[in-house]
């Protein structure tokens, strides 16, 4: 257990060294926050109460979305990029030699990264947003606890998806195609394009049932207290997808490990 | 000097051909990336279409008019990204020391950096924008004049140049501040997100900023207003869109000055 903690701590430190990159990233998130607020203000002005959100819900959605984008790693983070690259280049053989579990190793790396980005890239845009607009915040300690759990589970779901994408490289030589496909799906179904509550009809119901909904829409709705079935069922929904994804990841790891042929020496 | 400028297109072409060949080494992956890059950019438009399932006009624009704004924003950014987008990798090259190689080769460093890892799959964005543009033009009820047709065509070129110049400015800034690649995204991708909506909905300050500070309103907003015969905001004249080629020329001058200043400032990592 100690070793995984050590990996996570080092991953946290590693990301904290990219100071300018972090600041310019947070700035970009903030700029997008303002742009989206302009769009949503117009939209909710034309259709008040759209998707069950009031104006303040919609604006809070914008800033939480911009804040969670990097910590949750919707567009791929270390796992997809680096693990995928290691599978492609064959360096994965070294990882498999280690007396650690591949899945837990990369999970620790990802959690260290997410913790750092949650603090800086999640905090900064939200602070700016809260200073300029009238945003909603959870009011009870229990609600804050639920939010923390929801965000943690969101990161796990996202990790599960990204791990599967990276490991697909064992079967197809170049994972960049799968990475792009994953990018498309996660952008659309997580609520990055528009809050999923605004998606009409069957496409809305489908979108809200996907694992991507558990990475962005569901934790934000926990924050807003707007989950249709209540916070408990929202957390169960996330947990359900985590079990499915991690089981699949574990299965894929063991099949892939047997597939590896180490050349040369 | 003149000879260098004349040689540049063929040198650039040679460089991108090299990168295209390398991307074709994995044809399945290339096709997947091209298709998903088209689908990915379609998402922006799907968002607008989904909005219009709830509303009939957005900031005074109908769906077809929004489609025209979207198509011109997406196409100009797409073309700029295709030809100059890779330049944002310059910070990484400086950090790792591989930028030095560009300075000793007999091709301008600018061309090599702009063509660095040229990704043909990025053609997906302008392609899907073209489809939306055709659909929008068929649905629109515009009283076409020669001036309006020329304005639309010219603005696509001028808009691409403006976005291209912003890419170069962002890259030039990386000579001062490494690792700031993402900063430019707020002006390029942020600019595209902004310009696919009627800018007036964002308020007067934003309209002033994108007119006089970072002039992305000239990419497509003012030209489209001219084409649609809508009045310009802030009491600006309705023909202000005609200035977009002039704005593009100024942006090229600025970008070129910034890039040269950056190059002069460059000191190798020397490891």
Boltz contact constraints between the chains, C-beta under 6 A:
constraints:
  - contact:
      token1: [A, 20]
      token2: [B, 177]
      max_distance: 6.0
  - contact:
      token1: [A, 20]
      token2: [B, 179]
      max_distance: 6.0
  - contact:
      token1: [A, 20]
      token2: [B, 180]
      max_distance: 6.0
  - contact:
      token1: [A, 21]
      token2: [B, 179]
      max_distance: 6.0
  - contact:
      token1: [A, 24]
      token2: [B, 180]
      max_distance: 6.0
  - contact:
      token1: [A, 24]
      token2: [B, 182]
      max_distance: 6.0
  - contact:
      token1: [A, 24]
      token2: [B, 183]
      max_distance: 6.0
  - contact:
      token1: [A, 25]
      token2: [B, 182]
      max_distance: 6.0
  - contact:
      token1: [A, 28]
      token2: [B, 182]
      max_distance: 6.0
  - contact:
      token1: [A, 28]
      token2: [B, 185]
      max_distance: 6.0
  - contact:
      token1: [A, 28]
      token2: [B, 186]
      max_distance: 6.0
  - contact:
      token1: [A, 31]
      token2: [B, 186]
      max_distance: 6.0
  - contact:
      token1: [A, 31]
      token2: [B, 190]
      max_distance: 6.0
  - contact:
      token1: [A, 32]
      token2: [B, 190]
      max_distance: 6.0
  - contact:
      token1: [A, 35]
      token2: [B, 193]
      max_distance: 6.0
  - contact:
      token1: [A, 35]
      token2: [B, 194]
      max_distance: 6.0
  - contact:
      token1: [A, 38]
      token2: [B, 201]
      max_distance: 6.0
  - contact:
      token1: [A, 38]
      token2: [B, 202]
      max_distance: 6.0
  - contact:
      token1: [A, 39]
      token2: [B, 197]
      max_distance: 6.0
  - contact:
      token1: [A, 42]
      token2: [B, 59]
      max_distance: 6.0
  - contact:
      token1: [A, 42]
      token2: [B, 201]
      max_distance: 6.0
  - contact:
      token1: [A, 43]
      token2: [B, 51]
      max_distance: 6.0
  - contact:
      token1: [A, 46]
      token2: [B, 55]
      max_distance: 6.0
  - contact:
      token1: [A, 47]
      token2: [B, 54]
      max_distance: 6.0
  - contact:
      token1: [A, 47]
      token2: [B, 55]
      max_distance: 6.0
  - contact:
      token1: [A, 50]
      token2: [B, 54]
      max_distance: 6.0
  - contact:
      token1: [A, 174]
      token2: [B, 26]
      max_distance: 6.0
  - contact:
      token1: [A, 174]
      token2: [B, 29]
      max_distance: 6.0
  - contact:
      token1: [A, 176]
      token2: [B, 29]
      max_distance: 6.0
  - contact:
      token1: [A, 177]
      token2: [B, 29]
      max_distance: 6.0
  - contact:
      token1: [A, 177]
      token2: [B, 32]
      max_distance: 6.0
  - contact:
      token1: [A, 177]
      token2: [B, 33]
      max_distance: 6.0
  - contact:
      token1: [A, 180]
      token2: [B, 33]
      max_distance: 6.0
  - contact:
      token1: [A, 180]
      token2: [B, 36]
      max_distance: 6.0
  - contact:
      token1: [A, 181]
      token2: [B, 36]
      max_distance: 6.0
  - contact:
      token1: [A, 184]
      token2: [B, 36]
      max_distance: 6.0
  - contact:
      token1: [A, 184]
      token2: [B, 39]
      max_distance: 6.0
  - contact:
      token1: [A, 184]
      token2: [B, 40]
      max_distance: 6.0
  - contact:
      token1: [A, 187]
      token2: [B, 43]
      max_distance: 6.0
  - contact:
      token1: [A, 188]
      token2: [B, 43]
      max_distance: 6.0
  - contact:
      token1: [A, 193]
      token2: [B, 43]
      max_distance: 6.0
  - contact:
      token1: [A, 193]
      token2: [B, 47]
      max_distance: 6.0
  - contact:
      token1: [A, 194]
      token2: [B, 47]
      max_distance: 6.0
  - contact:
      token1: [A, 194]
      token2: [B, 50]
      max_distance: 6.0
  - contact:
      token1: [A, 200]
      token2: [B, 53]
      max_distance: 6.0
